[in-house]
Amino acid sequence: MKFLRNLLAVLVGLTLFTVVGIFILFGVAASFGEDEVQPISQPSILKLTLSGPIVERAEPDPLEELAIPFGGITPKGLQQIKQAIEHATNDPNIQGILLEPTLTATGWATLRDIRQALQEFKANSDKFVISYAEIYGEGDYYLASVADEVFLHPEGQIEFNGLAQEVTYIKGVLDKLGVEPQVFRVGQYKSAVEPFLRKDMSPESREQLESYLNALYATVLKDVGASRGIAEDQLENISDKMLVRNGADAETNGLIDGLAYYDEILTALREKTDKEEDDDLHFVSLTRYLNSWQPSGTYGKDLIAVIVGEGTITSGSSTEGTIGSDSFAKEVRKARQNDKVKAIVIRINSPGGSALASDVMWREITLAAEEKPVIASMGDVAASGGYYMAMGADKIVAQPNTITGSIGIFGVLFNAQGFLNDKLGVTTETVKTGELSDLYNLTRSLTPFERSIIQKQVEEGYETFTSKAAEGRGMAIEDLKAIAGGRVWAGTEALDNGLVDQMGNLEDAIALAAEEADVDDYAVRYYPKEQSILDLLMSDLTSGEYEERILQHQLGELYPVVHTLQEIKQYRGLQARLPYEIIIH
């Protein structure tokens, strides 16, 4: 009885702790949700500390500053960063910007977007931009190079030795487990299935990787050279031979302006802001600055709707990190039926996913394009299913270092018979009413006839994809197929081969939409609308996000591998997605 009493006491205590904790979280969230604008009341320096993930739009996180267990790193929003930089241009209380990029986890197009915003800040104001870090990764330095002055810790590190991409192959693991991947694809470059079939890279995959990596890096060298006043061929030589191996090398080769400790940076900032040696500097963070003013320009005679899609493409409703076809199509439909909306911009940052879900959204986008201008704006990546979405628009705008293309289809069905029988001792028997009733059975190999059925479906899906792409781009089907086949392209390459119409960022796409709609008095509205703090908290509690954060915390460096295996489980139906997760460093 004593054990039962103690057990009951523990259970009651845990229940009370959970309930009280939830009420406290709701109270904190509610208090943050009621915060009013808090203006910056004294001369300040905007401190842009950029580390971790940068997404298209970051939802507000009232618990960001609190030490919540397994809270993870709060992503920063690209649009919010650019909004802050733009507002700081004419804000009399912002004296300049201290940029601190370290271990940024984002794509090259996003970094270029922020660079462009900082360039405009410098061009339209007499304020300074100083960059400082203890470690500059390749992407960090690309961003930092736009600053007026770039400094590095005396014992710090800087990477400037070109781009590299590593592809992980799991055929050996599948062989050991006794799992047979049964793969169906079209296109010599549709190498999404290679990790299941090979232990090394195919010549075709290597060819496309080298091509778009070189194209991406050409943009990096061009931008860095323009900012630092160094010839591109000289930068290429520095990179190829890795002439920069420490801070002193970086200063000698002109990549940075000096080596400095943080207190020396503070001294330099005091000089720039006309402060005495003992005067305190006032810094304002991105989060704090975004709460210091009420965004203007939200009203206009007409509207341009920007509909954001970011993540893997799936059927159904959108969740964090996914574009749900039902949710996205609904937003496009609402914008099409809203007479105040004169044009639509589809903002895409996706490696693809379900071919069926991609087609659902493509249909709604083409319907909208029949009634009003629709412009596609590509972020870091808009490939495969992401390109499927874009090709329904009237025009496509991409950054030079956007990753796009990958027009192809594949399917994969795993046969776990060897694993079940040999590793676990599990056997199965099937009773069926027809010859093909168990076509998608995971406990046996497909027959040649069954394989032919699925391969035919994949080929039909490819014909649908390419024919719609050719129609959308106004190209002959033969010309389109010559650049399809699953091949991945950089933005500059896509412009040359006709897959996109022009280079530019989201603002360029919005301006193009306004021009196509012939409107000048307009407001820009983003969809889906941002959720309230309480809605976000409830969504986190019910969506399993905190369980995912706990898993990430526990697994550490192994988390990406487990996450990839979890994504493979979602490969239902035909897939239009990139060959692999692209992480370029």
Summary of the structure (lengths in Angstrom):
residues: 585
radius of gyration: 26.1
end to end distance: 61.2
largest distance: 87.8
contacts: 1923
relative contact order: 0.13
helix: 45%
strand: 21%
